[in-house]
Amino acid sequence: MMRKQIFKHIRAHYKTIKGYSSAGMESGKDESKIYLNANENPYELPNLEGLNRYPEPQPPALLEAYAQNYGVDYTQICMTRGADEALVILTKVFCEPHKDQVLISSPTFGMYGVDAMAMPAGVVDVPLIKKDGRFNIDKENIIKQASNIDNHIKIVFICSPNNPTGDSFLHEDIIDICEALEGHCIVALDETYAEFSKAGSMVADLDSTPNLIILRTLSKSYALAGMRMGCILCGDEDFITLVRNKVMDAYPLPRLSIETAFHVLSPEIKAIAQDNIKKILAERERMKIELEKSDKVNHIYPSDANFLLIEMDKAKEFCDYLADNNVIIRDFSSQKGTENCVRLSIGTIEENNQVLELLNKYNNLPTK
C-alpha cells in the first residue's frame, strides 16, 4: 500500500529509467583498499587531505546518525544539499512539465512555486486564512483543489512552522489533508523549523501516512546553513531507493559537509545546539515583548520558529533605516498576505539589543 501510494504519482519514465552508477556507488569506500576506478587525482594538497577523493554518495554511517536524530530507519532517508535540493527533487520526480501542478498556501516559502515554474509546472495557491491575529491553513479548500483531477496537482506543499508567518499548523489538520488526498497526490511537509516548535515533528506519522513526505535540514537548528545538509524522509523505502539511485547526482554531498554533519550530530555538539535553541527561543520572547512597546509596531504574529513576523507602520522605511545602520532584516511589506510586515530573524543578545536601540531612535525621528 505504501509503495503504491507514492509510486502512483511518480513520472512514468522514472519507474523504468536506468540510473547512473558512479564509481563510489559501485565500490563504497574502504581505507585499506587502493582506488583507481574514479579518475581521481592521487596527490593531496597541503591542508586539504582527503579532498582529492570523491566521498560516498550516501555514507551509511551518516545515514544512521540521521536516523537516530530523526527517529526513523536509515532506509527511509535520502540526504540532500539542504532542504532546497529536496524541493527540486520532489518537483522533478512528480511533476510532468506543462501538465502537472503543485499546491501552495501563501504567504509561504517562495521556492515551492519557483521550483515548480522552473519545470515548468503550474502553481495553485490556496492562501492561508488570517483570523484573530494569526494564520492557518485552509484545510477544506486545499482538499477540494488537490482532489480535483482537472487541476493535475501532484504535490501539496505545507511548511510548518511556516516561513514567513511563523505559525505551526495542527498535526490533526495535516493528517486530515493527507488522508483525504490518498490516491490523488503526495503531501510534502517542510519541517525546516521543527526544532524550534512546541508542536514538534510528524516523523512518527510517516509509517501510517502513505502519501506523506517530510523535509528536514541541519541549516537552522544546528547552525549549519553554510554546509547545505538536509534530507528527505519517507516511509516508502522503495521511493527513497529510487531517489538515491536514479534522481540524485553521482556525488551529491561534499566531503566537508559530510564530516561536519557527523560532528554536529554527535552527542556533545547536539547538546550545545539544543542549548542554543533554548537561547533563541528565550530571545524570541524577549524581543516580542520589547518590540510590542513601540508605537510603530501594530502586531507581532505568533511564532513557532526562530523569527518574528512584525506588522508595523512604514515597514519598508524601517527596513531601509536599519540597513543604513548596517542591520539587515527582510521586507515582506509588498507581498500579498504580509502587507506592511517585516521578518526579523532572532540573533544574539547583542544583535537583538542593537535592533531595539535602533528602533528606539527610529521612534523618535521627526515625522516626514
C-alpha positions as CSV (number, residue, x, y, z in Angstrom):
1,M,0.0,0.0,0.0
2,M,2.8,2.4,0.9
3,R,4.6,1.8,-2.3
4,K,1.5,2.1,-4.5
5,Q,0.6,5.5,-2.9
6,I,3.9,7.0,-3.7
7,F,4.7,5.3,-7.0
8,K,1.3,6.0,-8.5
9,H,2.4,9.7,-8.8
10,I,6.0,9.3,-10.0
11,R,6.6,10.4,-13.6
12,A,6.4,7.3,-15.7
13,H,10.0,7.4,-17.1
14,Y,11.5,7.4,-13.6
15,K,10.0,4.0,-12.9
16,T,11.9,2.4,-15.8
17,I,15.0,4.7,-16.3
18,K,18.3,3.2,-15.5
19,G,20.2,5.5,-13.2
20,Y,23.9,6.3,-13.4
21,S,26.1,4.1,-11.3
22,S,29.1,6.1,-10.1
23,A,32.4,4.5,-9.1
24,G,31.6,5.4,-5.5
25,M,28.2,3.7,-5.6
26,E,29.7,0.5,-7.0
27,S,32.6,0.2,-4.7
28,G,31.9,2.1,-1.5
29,K,34.9,3.3,0.5
30,D,37.4,1.3,2.5
31,E,40.7,2.9,3.7
32,S,42.5,-0.5,3.3
33,K,42.0,-0.5,-0.5
34,I,43.6,1.3,-3.4
35,Y,41.0,3.0,-5.5
36,L,41.9,3.6,-9.2
37,N,38.4,3.5,-10.5
38,A,37.2,7.1,-10.4
39,N,39.8,9.1,-12.2
40,E,40.7,11.0,-9.1
41,N,44.0,12.9,-8.6
42,P,46.1,10.7,-6.3
43,Y,48.1,13.7,-4.9
44,E,46.6,15.5,-1.9
45,L,47.2,19.3,-1.5
46,P,48.6,20.7,1.8
47,N,45.9,21.2,4.5
48,L,43.3,19.6,2.1
49,E,44.0,16.0,2.9
50,G,41.3,13.6,1.7
51,L,39.6,16.1,-0.6
52,N,41.2,14.6,-3.7
53,R,38.8,11.7,-3.3
54,Y,35.1,11.5,-4.0
55,P,33.0,10.8,-0.9
56,E,30.4,8.1,-0.8
57,P,27.1,9.4,-2.3
58,Q,25.1,8.4,0.8
59,P,27.5,7.4,3.6
60,P,25.9,4.6,5.6
61,A,27.3,5.8,8.9
62,L,25.9,9.3,8.4
63,L,22.6,7.9,7.3
64,E,22.5,6.0,10.7
65,A,23.3,9.2,12.5
66,Y,20.4,11.0,10.7
67,A,18.2,8.1,11.5
68,Q,18.9,8.3,15.2
69,N,18.5,12.0,15.2
70,Y,15.1,12.0,13.5
71,G,13.7,8.7,14.8
72,V,13.4,6.8,11.6
73,D,15.1,3.9,9.8
74,Y,18.1,4.8,7.7
75,T,16.3,3.2,4.7
76,Q,13.8,6.0,5.0
77,I,16.3,8.8,4.4
78,C,17.9,10.4,1.4
79,M,20.4,13.1,2.3
80,T,20.3,16.2,0.1
81,R,22.2,19.5,-0.2
82,G,19.9,21.3,2.2
83,A,16.1,21.1,2.1
84,D,16.2,23.3,-1.1
85,E,17.6,20.4,-3.2
86,A,14.9,18.2,-1.8
87,L,12.3,20.6,-3.1
88,V,13.8,20.4,-6.6
89,I,14.0,16.6,-6.4
90,L,10.3,16.2,-5.5
91,T,9.1,18.6,-8.1
92,K,11.3,16.8,-10.8
93,V,10.1,13.3,-9.8
94,F,6.4,14.0,-9.5
95,C,5.5,16.9,-11.9
96,E,5.2,16.4,-15.6
97,P,6.2,19.6,-17.4
98,H,3.4,21.7,-19.0
99,K,0.8,19.4,-17.3
100,D,1.0,18.9,-13.6
101,Q,0.8,21.4,-10.8
102,V,1.8,21.9,-7.2
103,L,-0.4,23.5,-4.4
104,I,1.0,26.1,-2.1
105,S,-0.6,28.2,0.7
106,S,0.7,31.8,0.6
107,P,2.3,33.6,2.2
108,T,4.9,30.8,2.4
109,F,8.4,29.8,1.3
110,G,8.8,31.2,-2.3
111,M,10.9,28.3,-3.6
112,Y,7.9,25.9,-3.8
113,G,6.5,28.0,-6.6
114,V,9.8,28.9,-8.2
115,D,10.9,25.3,-8.5
116,A,7.5,24.3,-10.0
117,M,7.6,27.1,-12.6
118,A,11.2,26.1,-13.5
119,M,10.0,22.6,-14.6
120,P,7.7,24.3,-15.9
121,A,4.8,23.1,-13.9
122,G,1.8,25.1,-12.6
123,V,1.1,26.5,-9.2
124,V,-2.3,26.5,-7.5
125,D,-2.4,28.9,-4.5
126,V,-4.8,28.3,-1.6
127,P,-3.9,31.2,0.7
128,L,-3.6,30.9,4.4
129,I,-6.6,32.1,6.4
130,K,-5.8,35.2,8.5
131,K,-8.0,35.3,11.6
132,D,-7.7,36.6,15.1
133,G,-4.2,37.8,14.5
134,R,-2.7,34.6,13.2
135,F,-2.5,32.4,10.1
136,N,-3.9,28.9,9.5
137,I,-4.2,26.6,6.6
138,D,-7.5,26.4,4.6
139,K,-7.9,22.6,5.1
140,E,-11.2,22.2,3.3
141,N,-10.1,24.3,0.2
142,I,-6.8,22.5,0.0
143,I,-8.6,19.2,-0.1
144,K,-11.1,20.5,-2.6
145,Q,-8.5,21.8,-5.0
146,A,-6.0,19.0,-4.8
147,S,-8.6,16.3,-5.2
148,N,-10.0,17.9,-8.4
149,I,-8.5,15.8,-11.1
150,D,-8.7,18.7,-13.6
151,N,-6.1,20.6,-11.6
152,H,-3.5,17.8,-12.0
153,I,-2.0,18.6,-8.6
154,K,0.9,16.2,-7.7
155,I,2.3,17.9,-4.6
156,V,0.7,19.8,-1.8
157,F,3.4,21.8,0.0
158,I,2.9,22.6,3.7
159,C,5.5,24.5,5.7
160,S,5.1,24.0,9.4
161,P,6.3,26.1,11.2
162,N,5.6,28.3,8.2
163,N,8.0,30.8,6.7
164,P,7.5,33.8,6.8
165,T,4.5,33.8,9.2
166,G,6.0,31.5,12.0
167,D,2.8,29.5,12.6
168,S,2.8,25.8,13.3
169,F,-0.3,24.1,11.9
170,L,-2.2,21.4,13.8
171,H,-0.9,17.9,13.1
172,E,-4.5,16.7,13.0
173,D,-5.3,19.1,10.1
174,I,-2.2,17.9,8.2
175,I,-3.2,14.2,8.8
176,D,-6.7,15.0,7.6
177,I,-5.3,16.5,4.4
178,C,-3.1,13.5,3.8
179,E,-5.9,11.0,4.4
180,A,-8.3,12.9,2.1
181,L,-5.7,13.1,-0.7
182,E,-4.6,9.5,-0.6
183,G,-4.7,8.4,-4.3
184,H,-4.7,12.0,-5.5
185,C,-1.2,13.4,-4.7
186,I,1.6,13.5,-2.1
187,V,1.9,15.9,0.8
188,A,5.3,17.4,1.2
189,L,5.7,18.7,4.8
190,D,8.6,21.1,5.2
191,E,9.8,20.9,8.8
192,T,12.8,23.2,8.4
193,Y,12.0,25.0,11.7
194,A,10.6,22.0,13.6
195,E,13.2,22.0,16.3
196,F,12.0,25.5,17.4
197,S,8.4,24.4,17.5
198,K,6.3,23.3,20.5
199,A,4.3,21.1,18.1
200,G,7.4,19.2,17.1
201,S,7.9,16.9,14.1
202,M,5.4,14.5,12.4
203,V,8.0,11.8,11.7
204,A,6.1,9.4,13.9
205,D,3.3,9.5,11.3
206,L,5.4,8.5,8.3
207,D,4.8,4.8,8.5
208,S,1.0,5.2,8.9
209,T,0.6,8.0,6.3
210,P,1.3,6.6,2.9
211,N,1.4,9.9,0.9
212,L,3.4,12.0,3.5
213,I,7.0,13.1,2.7
214,I,8.9,15.2,5.3
215,L,11.8,17.5,4.6
216,R,14.4,18.4,7.3
217,T,17.6,20.3,7.4
218,L,20.6,21.0,9.7
219,S,20.8,24.6,8.4
220,K,18.7,26.3,11.1
221,S,18.6,24.5,14.4
222,Y,22.2,23.0,14.0
223,A,23.7,26.3,12.7
224,L,24.9,24.5,9.5
225,A,23.5,26.7,6.8
226,G,26.9,27.1,5.2
227,M,27.3,23.3,4.7
228,R,24.0,22.6,3.0
229,M,22.9,19.4,4.6
230,G,19.2,18.3,4.6
231,C,17.2,15.2,3.8
232,I,14.0,13.7,2.5
233,L,12.2,11.4,5.0
234,C,9.6,8.9,3.6
235,G,8.0,5.7,4.9
236,D,8.3,4.2,1.5
237,E,11.8,2.7,1.3
238,D,11.4,1.9,-2.4
239,F,10.8,5.6,-3.1
240,I,14.0,6.5,-1.2
241,T,16.0,3.9,-3.1
242,L,14.7,5.4,-6.4
243,V,15.7,8.9,-5.4
244,R,19.2,7.8,-4.3
245,N,19.9,5.7,-7.4
246,K,18.0,7.5,-10.2
247,V,17.5,11.1,-9.3
248,M,20.4,12.3,-7.2
249,D,23.7,13.5,-8.7
250,A,26.5,11.0,-8.9
251,Y,28.4,12.6,-5.9
252,P,25.8,14.9,-4.3
253,L,27.3,15.6,-0.9
254,P,30.7,17.4,-0.4
255,R,33.1,15.7,1.9
256,L,33.4,18.6,4.3
257,S,29.7,18.8,4.6
258,I,29.5,15.1,5.4
259,E,32.3,15.4,8.0
260,T,30.6,18.5,9.6
261,A,27.2,16.8,9.7
262,F,28.8,13.9,11.6
263,H,30.3,16.4,14.0
264,V,27.1,18.3,14.8
265,L,25.1,15.1,15.3
266,S,27.5,13.8,17.9
267,P,26.0,13.8,21.4
268,E,28.3,16.6,22.7
269,I,27.7,19.0,19.8
270,K,24.0,18.1,19.7
271,A,23.7,19.2,23.3
272,I,25.3,22.6,22.5
273,A,22.9,23.0,19.6
274,Q,19.9,22.3,21.8
275,D,21.1,24.8,24.3
276,N,21.4,27.4,21.6
277,I,17.9,26.7,20.5
278,K,16.7,27.5,24.1
279,K,18.6,30.8,23.9
280,I,17.0,31.7,20.6
281,L,13.5,30.9,21.9
282,A,14.2,33.0,25.1
283,E,15.3,35.9,22.9
284,R,12.4,35.5,20.6
285,E,10.0,36.0,23.6
286,R,12.1,38.9,24.9
287,M,12.1,40.6,21.5
288,K,8.4,40.2,21.1
289,I,7.8,41.9,24.5
290,E,10.2,44.7,23.8
291,L,9.0,45.3,20.2
292,E,5.4,45.5,21.2
293,K,6.2,48.6,23.3
294,S,6.9,50.6,20.2
295,D,4.1,52.7,18.7
296,K,5.4,51.8,15.3
297,V,4.6,48.1,15.8
298,N,0.9,47.2,15.1
299,H,1.0,43.5,15.5
300,I,3.5,40.6,16.0
301,Y,2.3,37.3,14.7
302,P,2.6,34.2,16.9
303,S,5.9,32.4,16.1
304,D,7.0,28.8,16.5
305,A,10.2,29.4,14.6
306,N,13.4,31.4,15.0
307,F,12.0,34.6,13.6
308,L,9.1,37.1,14.1
309,L,6.8,38.5,11.5
310,I,6.1,42.1,12.5
311,E,3.4,44.3,11.1
312,M,4.3,48.0,11.5
313,D,3.8,51.5,10.2
314,K,6.0,52.2,7.2
315,A,7.7,48.7,7.2
316,K,9.9,49.3,4.2
317,E,11.1,52.6,5.6
318,F,12.1,50.9,8.8
319,C,14.0,48.2,6.8
320,D,15.8,50.9,5.0
321,Y,16.6,52.7,8.2
322,L,18.1,49.6,9.7
323,A,20.1,48.9,6.5
324,D,21.5,52.4,6.7
325,N,22.8,51.4,10.1
326,N,24.2,48.1,9.0
327,V,21.4,45.8,10.2
328,I,19.6,43.8,7.6
329,I,16.1,42.3,8.1
330,R,13.6,41.0,5.5
331,D,11.0,43.3,4.0
332,F,7.7,41.4,3.2
333,S,5.6,44.6,3.1
334,S,4.8,44.4,-0.6
335,Q,3.9,40.7,-0.7
336,K,0.3,39.6,-0.6
337,G,-0.8,38.4,2.8
338,T,2.1,40.1,4.6
339,E,1.4,43.7,3.7
340,N,3.2,46.2,6.0
341,C,5.3,43.4,7.5
342,V,8.9,42.7,8.1
343,R,10.5,39.5,9.2
344,L,13.2,39.7,11.9
345,S,15.5,36.7,12.4
346,I,16.4,36.2,16.1
347,G,20.1,37.0,16.6
348,T,22.4,37.0,19.6
349,I,21.5,39.2,22.6
350,E,23.9,41.9,21.4
351,E,22.5,41.9,17.9
352,N,18.9,42.0,19.1
353,N,19.8,44.8,21.5
354,Q,21.1,46.8,18.6
355,V,17.8,46.3,16.8
356,L,15.9,47.6,19.8
357,E,18.3,50.6,20.2
358,L,17.8,51.5,16.5
359,L,14.0,51.0,16.8
360,N,14.0,53.5,19.8
361,K,15.9,56.0,17.7
362,Y,13.6,55.4,14.8
363,N,10.6,56.0,17.0
364,N,12.0,59.5,17.9
365,L,12.7,60.6,14.3
366,P,10.8,63.6,13.1
367,T,7.7,62.7,11.2
368,K,8.1,63.2,7.5
